[in-house]
Amino acid sequence: MDEDGWLRVRGVGRERVTRYLGEFLTGAGYTVEDQQDGGSEVSRSVIQATLTKANPAVVPFLVQIRLSVSPTAGGALITWESPRSAPPEAERPRAIRFLHEFLTHVERIIATESRGTAKVTRSTPHGLPFDETPRPPVPASPAAGEVPPSTG
């Protein structure tokens, strides 16, 4: 993830965004620690979440999550700090489903609480916070008994 973060929120401040993220993660079975990092010129919240309750929706890849929320002009910037690598192929579909639920919750709660005036934008088109390498398309194989079309 680059310095542009994972999600940008317009119309809701850092404290409220941090609270919304913590509420979702707590509901999903995580223990959430919210730390204020005032060491930089702009204070930011760091959310360290560790899964403590069994949740079949959470893959081992996502047992520990670290996010930071920084204030911006008119909103907040959510940066996904860890894990950074893509999940193992076997855990990938469940990890993406969990992250989709997470994103949907954040977008919905912010729109609801702000009465539709706030907006969440994703920094990547696919909305995934970890490094995503595009997978090559699987070539279509002809059905049994069919002759593939000639290229001539």
N, C-alpha and C positions, 0 to 999 in steps of 0.2 A: 504494500500500500504506500502511496506517496504522501507528500506533505499536505495534499488536499483532503486527506481523511477518507472515511468510508461513507458517512452520511452527513449531509449538511441540513440543519434545521433553521428555518426562517420564521421568526415570530414567537419563539419560545426560548427562554433563557437556559443557561447551563444548569442551574440548580434543578429546575423542573425536569429537564431532559434526563439528568442523572437519576432523579427519583423514579421516572417512568421506566428506565432501563433496569434499575434495581428491583422494582416491583415485578417485572416480567421474569427476571432471572430467579428471584426468590420463589415465585409461583412454579417455576420449572424444576425446583429442587436444589438450587444453588444456595450456598452461603455467600453473602455479598459483603465485601469490605469497601467502603467508599473513603478514599483518602484525598485530602486537598493538597495539591502540589503548588505551593506559593513561591517556590524557589526561582521560578522564571519570572519575567516581567509581567506576564499574564497568568493569573491563577487558573488552574484547571483541576478537574476532578478525575481521579483514577479509580476505576472500578475493577477490583480483583474478585472474580467469582469462581468458586470451587464447588463442584457437584457433591452434595452430601446425602441426598435422598435418591433412592433408585428411581430412574426415569428411563423407560425403554426408548423414548424419543431422542435421548442424548447419547451419541456414540462416544466411545473412549477418546476419540480425537478432540472432543469438545468438553472434556471433564474440567479443564481449567481455561477460563477466558479472562482476558485483560483488555479493558477498553479505557480510553481517556476521552473526556468531554471538555472542550475548550470554548470559551466565549468568543463570539464573533460579533461584528457590527449587525445587530438585529437578530441574533440567534445563537446557535451553538454548532460546533463541529465535533462529530463523533469519529474517533480514530480507533480502528481495530488494531490492537498491539500484539496480541497472541491468541491462538497459534497463527503463524504466518504462512506456513506451507499448505499446500492442498492436502485434503484428507486422503488416506489410503483408498484405493479404488473400491474395496469392499464396503467401506463406510461412507463413501461419497453420496449415494442417494439419500440416506438418512440424515447426513450432515446438512445437505442442501435443503431438505424439507424442514429441519429445525430452524435453519437460518431464515428460510422463507416465512415461517411462523413468527419468528422474532421481528423481522422487518415489517410484516403485516401488522403486528401488535403495535410497534412503535408508530407507524404511519397512522393507524386508526386512533390510538389514544391521543396523539398530538392534534389530529384534526378534530376530534371530539372535544377535548379540553379547550381548544382555542376557538371553538364554534366555527371551524372551517377556515379561519384566517391564516393559520400557520401552514407551512409546507415543508415536506421532507424530500430531499433530492439525493439520489445515489450517485456516487462518483464513478461507478463502473456500470456499463449497460446491463450486465448480468446480476448486479447487486451482491456479489459474493465478496467477502472481505479478505480472503486469502488469495495468494498468487494463483492465477488461473491460466493454465496453458491450454489453448484450444486443442481438442482432440480431433484427429483426422476423420473425415467422414468414412463410414463403412461402405465399401462398394457393394452395390446391389448385385446379388447373384441371380441368374436366370432360374425360373421355376423348373422343376424336374421335367425333363422331356422337351424343354424349349431350346431353341437354337438362339444364341446371342446375336443381336443385329450386327451386320457387317459394318465396318468403318470405311469402306471403300467407296 
